[in-house]
Amino acid sequence: MSKKKVENDAQQKAVQYDFDAIIIGSGPGGEGTSMELAKKQKRVAIIERYKDVGGGCTHWGTIPSKALRQSVSRLIEYNSNPLFRRHEKAKHLTFSDILKHAEAVIRKQVQLRSGFYDRNRVEHIVGEASFIDEHTLKVVKPDGSVEQITAEQIVIATGSHPYRPDDIDFSHPRVYDSDTILSLAHDPRSIIIYGAGVIGSEYASIFRGLGVKVDLINTRDRLLSFLDDEISDSLSYHLWNNGVVIRHGEQIERVEANDDSVIVHLESGKKMKADCLLWANGRTGNTADLNLANANLEADGRGQLKVNDQYQTSIENIYAVGDVIGYPSLASAAYDQGRLAASAMIDHRSTAKLISDIPTGIYTIPEISSVGRTEQELTEAKVPYEVGRAQFKHLARAQIANSLVGSLKILFHRDTKEILGIHCFGENAAEIIHIGQAIMQQKNGGNNIEYFVETTFNYPTMAEAFRVAALNGLNRLF
Ligand SMILES: Cc1cc2nc3c(=O)[nH]c(=O)nc-3n(C[C@H](O)[C@H](O)[C@H](O)COP(=O)(O)OP(=O)(O)OC[C@H]3O[C@@H](n4cnc5c(N)ncnc54)[C@H](O)[C@@H]3O)c2cc1C
């Protein structure tokens, strides 16, 4: 194609469409996409139905839950430290108290993220978007006015919302899901959490840390079964030891919401009563209001869209990233998917890929993080691996911080010494894991457990757990 023709085509497109790209949704998926496109000089707009940017991640999901957890964790630390407790009674905080800190963090996040859009000249349109055709969106503004805008390329980054079964009355003031729990107006003395996935387990830790009686109902046989068994067992033990009542392998039959309590009836015949219910069982992609059919697109039964390895849907100019495409449904991955989608939108055939070993960070109390394969997976695949362990209680830094609960486990190939999986349990696990991840991702033989015994660590640090675990594992070899 001649240079002149390319220029003409570009000019035509510029005339034809209001924007080069429109992104629907301002969560991490939308932000990652729009920033990357804007930096490549594209004319970008982001449509967000909520008045502030940040997405479910900032307003209802990751950020508030982590801020709540941080306050609870500090409260527990204070109350269990004899230095502070010698002269004072235990401190007590309510859910409303810790919500104030979460709200302050949300405000700071919104300010920060709004600045990113402003500085990169991404137009922020507030309104509800839906498709008119493959290049045209209808936007219903908060004042009810309607606008049509067009773009050469469109990205769906609309996230997900908690799944709500029809037979449960979520308008009842004692029935919440993980979005509405942030508007919990009273301070419950007891709560039933239905669904013991990551969100359910994290909220079980938060409420229990506040002294609330927690019944955690798990529809599966074990907690977070995708984790290494030892880690999942440790979480079960610690939740149990802290007084959380966990019931495995249960299914809900019905919910009886009364003026003064909620009663959950289980199919097994059990029933339990509490001040409120937190429903944390499943999420659905936000696609129902997009009029996908107008763009010749269709979501699956869970509201999710299928994409290829370029994050492109079945329609060439429409891409999708984040929770709306399903696994892994993490803010961390959504942001990177957005950046990768933007590269694909610009280059048309991008070779950049999301890393295969996405780390898992679970902010229960104690915290959990892992990267790579579990012992079950390696055993199943008949990989000859060895295990190196370090217990936090034997580390000087953990003793100083009075953070004795926890351990680090490194799984490595007994012949090549390649690190195959790292599993961490305890305070700051989600930070600690990244040291191991950095070594695991080294190419050309750089992924080797011996790195940890050959290097010098700051002392005292939690990072030292890697040296201790590596020595422990290498000493098992014969
Ligand atoms: C309680 C909880 C805790 C979590 N903790 C973590 C964690 O610790 N770590 C982690 O990595 N992940 C965590 N997650 C998951 C994480 O929040 C999501 O994976 C992430 O937010 C997905 O990003 P996204 O950009 O796809 O969508 P979202 O962040 O959900 O953003 C989508 C945006 O699109 C907007 N939107 C939807 N439809 C329209 C429309 N038609 N028109 C205009 N705007 C629209 C929505 O208003 C929303 O703002 C947690 C989730 C929950 C619920």
PDBQT file of the ligand as one rigid body, heavy atoms in Angstrom, charges set to zero:
ROOT
HETATM    1  C1  LIG A 501     -14.593  -8.082  47.405  1.00  0.00    +0.000 C 
HETATM    2  C2  LIG A 501     -13.597  -8.216  46.289  1.00  0.00    +0.000 A 
HETATM    3  C3  LIG A 501     -12.248  -8.285  46.581  1.00  0.00    +0.000 A 
HETATM    4  C4  LIG A 501     -11.313  -8.397  45.552  1.00  0.00    +0.000 A 
HETATM    5  N1  LIG A 501      -9.988  -8.466  45.875  1.00  0.00    +0.000 NA
HETATM    6  C5  LIG A 501      -9.057  -8.536  44.886  1.00  0.00    +0.000 A 
HETATM    7  C6  LIG A 501      -7.670  -8.547  45.194  1.00  0.00    +0.000 A 
HETATM    8  O1  LIG A 501      -7.287  -8.507  46.351  1.00  0.00    +0.000 OA
HETATM    9  N2  LIG A 501      -6.783  -8.583  44.184  1.00  0.00    +0.000 N 
HETATM   10  C7  LIG A 501      -7.178  -8.610  42.869  1.00  0.00    +0.000 A 
HETATM   11  O2  LIG A 501      -6.301  -8.634  41.980  1.00  0.00    +0.000 OA
HETATM   12  N3  LIG A 501      -8.492  -8.635  42.549  1.00  0.00    +0.000 NA
HETATM   13  C8  LIG A 501      -9.435  -8.585  43.519  1.00  0.00    +0.000 A 
HETATM   14  N4  LIG A 501     -10.766  -8.568  43.209  1.00  0.00    +0.000 N 
HETATM   15  C9  LIG A 501     -11.163  -8.656  41.805  1.00  0.00    +0.000 C 
HETATM   16  C10 LIG A 501     -11.014  -7.313  41.108  1.00  0.00    +0.000 C 
HETATM   17  O3  LIG A 501     -11.726  -6.313  41.810  1.00  0.00    +0.000 OA
HETATM   18  C11 LIG A 501     -11.546  -7.437  39.687  1.00  0.00    +0.000 C 
HETATM   19  O4  LIG A 501     -10.882  -8.512  39.059  1.00  0.00    +0.000 OA
HETATM   20  C12 LIG A 501     -11.285  -6.161  38.904  1.00  0.00    +0.000 C 
HETATM   21  O5  LIG A 501     -11.976  -5.083  39.470  1.00  0.00    +0.000 OA
HETATM   22  C13 LIG A 501     -11.745  -6.340  37.447  1.00  0.00    +0.000 C 
HETATM   23  O6  LIG A 501     -11.456  -5.174  36.744  1.00  0.00    +0.000 OA
HETATM   24  P1  LIG A 501     -12.321  -4.759  35.489  1.00  0.00    +0.000 P 
HETATM   25  O7  LIG A 501     -11.632  -3.568  34.909  1.00  0.00    +0.000 OA
HETATM   26  O8  LIG A 501     -12.557  -5.923  34.630  1.00  0.00    +0.000 OA
HETATM   27  O9  LIG A 501     -13.750  -4.352  36.056  1.00  0.00    +0.000 OA
HETATM   28  P2  LIG A 501     -14.244  -3.397  37.222  1.00  0.00    +0.000 P 
HETATM   29  O10 LIG A 501     -13.164  -2.999  38.147  1.00  0.00    +0.000 OA
HETATM   30  O11 LIG A 501     -15.424  -4.084  37.819  1.00  0.00    +0.000 OA
HETATM   31  O12 LIG A 501     -14.740  -2.098  36.460  1.00  0.00    +0.000 OA
HETATM   32  C14 LIG A 501     -15.769  -2.165  35.518  1.00  0.00    +0.000 C 
HETATM   33  C15 LIG A 501     -16.410  -0.791  35.397  1.00  0.00    +0.000 C 
HETATM   34  O13 LIG A 501     -17.288  -0.789  34.275  1.00  0.00    +0.000 OA
HETATM   35  C16 LIG A 501     -18.408   0.021  34.581  1.00  0.00    +0.000 C 
HETATM   36  N5  LIG A 501     -19.515  -0.377  33.695  1.00  0.00    +0.000 N 
HETATM   37  C17 LIG A 501     -20.117  -1.588  33.603  1.00  0.00    +0.000 A 
HETATM   38  N6  LIG A 501     -21.066  -1.584  32.637  1.00  0.00    +0.000 NA
HETATM   39  C18 LIG A 501     -21.072  -0.319  32.111  1.00  0.00    +0.000 A 
HETATM   40  C19 LIG A 501     -21.818   0.304  31.096  1.00  0.00    +0.000 A 
HETATM   41  N7  LIG A 501     -22.758  -0.354  30.410  1.00  0.00    +0.000 N 
HETATM   42  N8  LIG A 501     -21.579   1.608  30.797  1.00  0.00    +0.000 NA
HETATM   43  C20 LIG A 501     -20.623   2.307  31.490  1.00  0.00    +0.000 A 
HETATM   44  N9  LIG A 501     -19.867   1.758  32.476  1.00  0.00    +0.000 NA
HETATM   45  C21 LIG A 501     -20.086   0.449  32.775  1.00  0.00    +0.000 A 
HETATM   46  C22 LIG A 501     -18.684  -0.297  36.046  1.00  0.00    +0.000 C 
HETATM   47  O14 LIG A 501     -19.408   0.760  36.661  1.00  0.00    +0.000 OA
HETATM   48  C23 LIG A 501     -17.267  -0.409  36.592  1.00  0.00    +0.000 C 
HETATM   49  O15 LIG A 501     -16.842   0.838  37.102  1.00  0.00    +0.000 OA
HETATM   50  C24 LIG A 501     -11.735  -8.449  44.210  1.00  0.00    +0.000 A 
HETATM   51  C25 LIG A 501     -13.099  -8.372  43.906  1.00  0.00    +0.000 A 
HETATM   52  C26 LIG A 501     -14.025  -8.256  44.933  1.00  0.00    +0.000 A 
HETATM   53  C27 LIG A 501     -15.480  -8.160  44.582  1.00  0.00    +0.000 C 
ENDROOT
TORSDOF 0
